[in-house]
């Protein structure tokens, strides 16, 4: 499985969250200083909160998000394989019914 690395390493995001929580600068200014958007920094803050609280409610931890993405990918693959098998079974069933 190949995937693109996150544009900002986890340590960078952790440090950004720490700085945002210190409250020394407004989020907009801090985001600008870090070279990210304000909404990106807010997302990191929300995700950090979810991680710290163990994914309460409908929020998923990063691990759960990765697992869900992998399960969805695998499910799609299995559905395709199942469809191929159904078509093959129908093809061979027709072939066996026809007189030779």
N, C-alpha and C positions, 0 to 999 in steps of 0.2 A: 504494500500500500504506500503510495507516495502522496505527500501533502506538502503544502507550502509552509515554511516556518512563520510563526507569528511575526508581524512587522516590528513589534517591540518585545524584547525578551522579558520573561516573567520577573526577573530582578528589577528591571526598569519600571515595570508596572507596580510592583510592590513598593518601590521607593516613591513613586509618584503618589500612590495612595497614602503613604505615611506623610508626605509633604502636604497633601490636601487636608488630611485630618488635623495637622498642626494648626491650620487656619491662619498662618502668617500672611498669606496672600489670598485675594479673591480667586475662585476657581478659574475664571476666565484668564486672569493674568498668569496663573501657574500653568494652565494649559498652553498658553502662548509661549511661555518660557521653555516648556518641555517639547514644544513643536507638535502638539496634538490638539485636536478640537476639544472644546468644553464638553460636548456630549460623550466623546471617547473617555475622557477623564471621569465623567459621571458614571459611565458604564463600568469602569474599573472599580470605582467606589462601591457600586451596587453589588458587583460580583464578589468583591472582597467580603462584603457583609454576608452574602450567601454562603461563601466558603467558611467563614468563621462560625456561622450558625448551623452548619451541617445541612444546608439545603432545605430549610423549613418551608412549608406551604408548597406552592407550585414552582418555586425557584429550584433550579438544578445546579449542583456543583460542577466544576470543570470536568471532573472525572465522569460524572453522570452524563454530561453533554457529549463527551467523547464516546462513551459507551452507547448512548442513544444513536449517535450518527453512525457508528459501526453496525449496530443492529438494524438500522434502516437500510444501510447499504446491503447488508447480508440478506435481508428480507426481499429487497428488490431483485437481487441475484437469484434467490430461490424461486421467486415468482416467475422470472424469465425461464429458468430451467424447467419448472413445472409446465409452463405453456409449451415449451419445445417438446416435452415428453407427451403431452396431450395430443399435439399435432402429429407426432410420430406414431402414436398408438392409433389415431384415426386413419392415418395413411395406410398403415399395415393392415388394419381391420378391413378397409376397402379392398385392398389388394388380395386378401385371403377370401373375400366373398365372391369376387369376379370369377367366372368360369375360365378355365385355362385351355 
